[in-house]
Amino acid sequence: MIELLQFRYSPYNEKVRWALDFKRVPHRRTAVLPGPHMPRIKKLTGGATSATPVLVHDGQPLWESTAILDWLEAQHPTPPLVPADAAQAAEARAIAARFDTDIGPRGRRAVLAALMRTPRYFAAVFGAGHGALAQAAYALTVPLAAPMVRKGNGITGEAAIADGHTAFDEGLAYVAQCAAATGYLVGSTFTLADLTAASMLAMCVDPPASPMARPQPMAAPFAALVQRHARHPGADWVRGIYARHRHALTDFNGESAAA
Ligand SMILES: N[C@@H](CCC(=O)N[C@@H](CS)C(=O)NCC(=O)O)C(=O)O
């Protein structure tokens, strides 16, 4: 059995969940809480990383979402996420890499900064599936962990947060323009590029009835972030891709609805 160790709310984890669901790979999901996750993930990866997602197959851990998607593509080639055409495959990988390494980390700063302003909501978002008591206890740790979260994610001040919004604007503008002709970022089918871009932009779009939908009602700072980007044509694209290709699952505690 494949196990995914995940953060409930994370675009890199969403990439892997989406690929597993898209390819209908039976698996189990175990949600770990940011912070307390560290010793467990470090032990599992032999100290290589503390970051999620980590996928365990036959006792072997795999980390880095792109490496996990490559492994899934090799093990479960259909339906494909990588185009058969070499030029299109390279284009899809390049678009995915831009969203992975630029738009995602920059945008995440604005998201985390908004969430950290409301520790109880932070705990509700990341602790979905855990009991109310566990969430309340977790919320108490958020202000203590905030300096570490800021440091680890490059949230150096207001300029970094503003740049996060700029990153979302850049990403939304890119998908709106690039997908205008066919609805997809590469060619005329759903690929790794669409999956990755939509997973990253889900942070500011909040696609409904999906694992990236936030608990309701949203806390005010976070609602403002979503509101700020909601009417962008790129946000329509994200919602459309989710509706057509995510086969929206709302699992919160690790049960795979794809099995
Ligand atoms: N490049 C990595 C990024 C993963 C990542 O940034 N994961 C974050 C959650 S969004 C995480 O687990 N952070 C906690 C940590 O690094 O300890 C990937 O693609 O998997």
The ligand as a Tripos MOL2 file, in Angstrom:
@<TRIPOS>MOLECULE
LIG
   20    19     1     0     0
SMALL
NO_CHARGES

@<TRIPOS>ATOM
      1 N1         10.1870   21.3600   -3.3090 N.3       1 LIG1
      2 C1          9.3400   20.6830   -2.3700 C.3       1 LIG1
      3 C2          8.6030   21.7360   -1.5540 C.3       1 LIG1
      4 C3          7.7740   21.1150   -0.4500 C.3       1 LIG1
      5 C4          7.3570   22.1250    0.6010 C.2       1 LIG1
      6 O1          7.6920   23.3070    0.5300 O.2       1 LIG1
      7 N2          6.5990   21.6290    1.5850 N.am      1 LIG1
      8 C5          6.1790   22.4630    2.6770 C.3       1 LIG1
      9 C6          4.6750   22.5300    2.7480 C.3       1 LIG1
     10 S1          3.9940   23.4910    1.4330 S.3       1 LIG1
     11 C7          6.6240   21.8100    3.9950 C.2       1 LIG1
     12 O2          6.3820   20.6490    4.2190 O.2       1 LIG1
     13 N3          7.2760   22.6030    4.8650 N.am      1 LIG1
     14 C8          7.7140   22.1650    6.1600 C.3       1 LIG1
     15 C9          9.1740   21.8620    6.2290 C.2       1 LIG1
     16 O3          9.9170   22.1050    5.2580 O.co2     1 LIG1
     17 O4          9.5850   21.3490    7.2970 O.co2     1 LIG1
     18 C10         8.3740   19.7630   -3.1030 C.2       1 LIG1
     19 O5          8.1020   20.0190   -4.2940 O.co2     1 LIG1
     20 O6          7.9120   18.7600   -2.5330 O.co2     1 LIG1
@<TRIPOS>BOND
     1     1     2 1
     2     2     3 1
     3     2    18 1
     4     3     4 1
     5     4     5 1
     6     5     6 2
     7     5     7 1
     8     7     8 1
     9     8     9 1
    10     8    11 1
    11     9    10 1
    12    11    12 2
    13    11    13 1
    14    13    14 1
    15    14    15 1
    16    15    16 2
    17    15    17 1
    18    18    19 2
    19    18    20 1
@<TRIPOS>SUBSTRUCTURE
     1 LIG1         1 GROUP 0 **** ****
